[in-house]
């Protein structure tokens, strides 16, 4: 059975299918030398490696009109699900994270949680992918399956890095409210977004030139609104994609500040491992590739499809002024992006 990734770019009327062998990469630093579809975890480890699906056949572009269901792959690598995490685990995690913030150890921390829904064997993940494409035209949609990662479906609004002609782009995305809420952004939302934008700007200063920064502005993603700042730039001579990705990932939008210390704190104190949630995935290719272009997206609004369940993931940025109930409700709202695809399965 081949590994595969099928993805649809925002607003596109077609999807792209990459099938082939899934190989493990030792680090992100050599990304610019590879071609295929990459799946990277929040923290790379022997249990959650960086994986590349190398195309061993022509890459297919499939129309999203008509009877395309007949041509999408259905064979999947399914892992066993993790133990369910409840509200009591989140409350304990929140207390630990909040204490570290009020003690001044961190400027920001991102706390994630999980929830599960039973999986019906007669529902094809390929159909969920198509439903996501129809429901969320503004987002990057991907369904991936490999023996190393298992099977994941994402609907992400957040670009980690992508290339258009000779220019690169990344974004700072933070702050969350429901679409239709008539209220101003809170001080917490504005501060969260500022932390992320400042970090990205600092990463680019030593690695890129001709940097253009635009925003922040309010953008929609499914039923949510976020604050977004766009950066376009050119890489300095000698600077490679892999080194920039290593500097950016994970951004403070999914981790915290200071980054290295926050990532270690999260790994030690979150109730359950994130695995590939808040990592990134997408096609990667050399500069002269006519078929694939580099478009890497943060793995948000995602679920792992296991042998018996759908495991949904969501997180939220915490500052000293954060309130537990409000943060819990934000994760519930974010999980609704995937829950809406599963309507009728509960």
N, C-alpha and C positions, 0 to 999 in steps of 0.2 A: 504494500500500500504506500503510495506516495504522500509526502507532506504537501500541503498547499496553503496558499493565501489568496483570498479573493477580496478585492477592495474597490471602493468607489470614491473618487475625489468629490469634494463639495460641488454641488450644482451639475455634476456630470450626468450625461444620459447613457453612460455605458459603465461597465465594471471591467476590471482586469484580473485575470487568473494566472497565478504563478504556481507551477507544480514542479516538484523535484525532490532531491535529497536535502534533508535538514542537517546542517553541520554546525558544530559548536565553535564559536570564535573565542580566542583567549582574552580579548579586550576590545574596547571600542576604537582604539587608536588607529587601527588599520581599515576602518570602514571605507575609506576612499579607494581601496584596492579591490573591493568586492562588488558583485552585481547580484541582485535578487531581492528578497524581502526579508528584512531583519526584524526580530522580536527580542527586545531587551527588557530585563526585569528592573524593578526598583533597586535591588541590590544583587549584583551577580554573585553566584555561588555554585558549587557543584550540583546543588538541587535545582537552582534556577539559573541556568547558563544563558549567555547571549547566543542566539540561534539565527542562522541564515538559511533560508530556503533558496538553494541554487537551482535555477531553471535547467531542467534536462530535456526540455522540449520547447517548441515555440510558445511564447507568451501569448495568451488569447485575450482579445478584447470582445466582450459580449454586450449586446444591446440589452438595455433594461426595459425594452418594449416587447410585448408578445409573450410567447410560451418559453421564456428563458429558463423556467424551472427545470425543464427536461435535461439541461446540459450542465447544471451545477453539480459538483461532487457531493457525495453523501457519506463516504467512508471517513470516519473520524478516529483520532486518538483520544480516548476518554480516560481521565484519571479519577481516582476515588476522591470524593469531597472531604473537606476538613470538617472538624467538629463545629457545630453551630455556635456563634457568638451572640450573646444576648445583651439587653440594655444594662444589666449589672456590670458586665465586662467593660462596656463603654464608659459607665460612670466611674469605675475604678481607673481606667485609662485617663479619662478627662482630669480627674483629681491629680494624677501624677504629672501629666503634661502641664496643667495650669500652675501647679506648685513650682515647676521648673521655670515657668515664665515670670511669675511674680517674684521669684527669688533672683531674677536678673540673669539666669544662665543663658537665655535665648531671647532674641527679638521676636521671633515667630516660630511656631511649631505647627505641623499639619498632622492631625489625628484622623486615621482612617478606621473604618469598620466594615463588617460584612453581614450579609443576610442571605438566606437560601429559600428557594421554592422547589417543590418536587418537580421532577422532569417527566414529561409524558413521552414514551417511546415513539408515539406516532407523529410527533411534531419534528419536522426536519430542521436542523439548524440553518440549512440553506434558505428555507422559507422565512426564518427569523431575519436573516441577512437582507432578503428582498423587502421584508416589511420595514426594516430599519431604513433602507434606501428610500422607500416611499414616504416614510414618516418624518425623516430628518434630512431634507435636501441640503441644508447648510453645513452638514457635518461630514467628517471623514468616517466612512463605514468600512470595517474590515472583519472578516471571519478567517481565523487561522487555525491550523491543526498540525502539530508535529509530535513525535514521541517524547521529545524533551520537555515541551511546554504544556502538552494537552491541547484543549480546544478553547478558544476565546473569541468573543464577539465584542467589538467596541464601536461606539458612536462618539467620536471625539471632536470637540471644537478647538483644541489647542495645538497649534503648530510648534514643534520643537525646533526644526530647521528644514527649509526647503529651498530648492534652486529654481530660478526662472531666468533663462538665458545666462548672462554673466553676473547676475546679482543673486544674493542670498536673502532669505527672510526668516525672522523669528518673531515671536510675540510674547508679551507679558499679559497673562490672563488671570484675574483674581477678582474677588467680590462676587457675590451671588444674591439674586433676588428673583422671585417668580415674575414671569412676564405678565403684565397687566397691573402689577402693584404700582400705585401712584404715590411714590415716596422718593425722597432723595437718598442718595448713597450715604451710608453711615460713615462716621469717622473711622471705624474699624475697617470697613471695606476699602476706603481710600488709602489707609495706611498699608493694608495688605498689598494692594496693587502697586503702591509706591516702592515697597520693599522689593518686589519681583522686578519691576522695571529698572530700578537702580542697579540691582545685581547683574541683569543682562547687559546694561550699558557698560558696566565696569568690565565684564568679560570681553566685550567687543573692542574696547578701547585699545587693548594690546594685540589684538588678533585681526583687526579689520580696519578698513578706511572707507571714505565716502559714505559714512553712516548717516542715515536719515531716520529720525525718530518722530512718529506721529501718534498723537493721543495724549491722555487716555480718552476713550469714547465708549459709549454703551453699545453692546452688540448682543444679539439673540442667539441662543443655542437650544433647540427644542423648546421647552416651556420655561426656560430660564434666561435671565439677563446677566451679563458679566461686564466688568471693566476691562478694556483691552488697549494696549499700546503696541504699535507695529514698529519694527526695526527692519530696514533694508540696508544692505551693505555689500562691499566686496572684500574678499579675504586678502590679507597681506600676502606678498610673495613668500613662498615656502610654508605658508600655513595650510594645514590639511583639515578636511572635514572631521576626521576622527578626533583630533585634538580639541576642536571647538565643541563637538558633542560631549566629550569628556568634561569640559569646563562647564557646560550648560546643564547637563543632566546629573542629578535631578534639580530642577529649578526650585527656588523657594516657594513657588506656587503649589508644589506637591511635597515639599520637604520642610524647609525652615531655614533660619539663620542663627548663627553661622552654619553653613551647609554641611560640612563634614561632621561636625559635632551633632547636628540635628539628625542626620541620617543614622549615625550610630545610636543615638538616643531612641529613635523610632524602632530600630531593629531590636533593641533590648526590651522596650517597654510596651509596644503595642500587643494586644491580646493574641492576635493571629498574624502570621506573615502575609505581606501584600502580594507576594509572588510577582506576577507580571502587571498587576494594577499599579499605576503611576510610573511604570516604565515607559517604553515607547516602541512604536512599530511603524513600518512603512517600507516602500520601495527605496532602494539605494542603487546608484549606478555611476559609472564613470562619466566624465564630462561629455564625451562624444557619443553617448548611447542614444540611438534613435527610437528605442522602444520604451525603456524605463527612464524615469527621471526621479531624482531624490526628493521625497516628500515624507519626512518623519514626523509623526504625531504622538503626543503624550497619550498613554493608554488610560483615558478617563471614560466615565459613563460606560463601564464595561461589565461583562460577566464571564465567568468561567463555566463552561458546560461540562459537567462531570457525568459519570456513569448513571447517577441517580438524581441529580439536582442541578439547578441553575444557581451559581453563587454570585451574588451581586456585591459590588464594591463601591464605596464612596468615601470621601474625606472632606475635611474643612480646615481652613487655616485658623489657628488660635493665637490670640494676643492676650495680654494681661486682663483686658476688659471683657473677654469672652464669657458667655453664660452657657452652662451645659445644655439646658433645654433647647435654646435657640440653635446651638451647634448640632444637636441630635436631629432637630427638624430639618436643618439644611441638608444633612446626609440623606434623610428620608426623601426629600424633594429631588435630590440628585439621582437616587436609585429609581425614581419613577420613570426616568428615561428608558431604562431597560424593562421595568415592570409593565409599561404600556405595550411593549412588544409581546408580552406573555398574557395579555388579557384573554380570558377564556380557559386558562390552564389552572386557575385557582379553584 
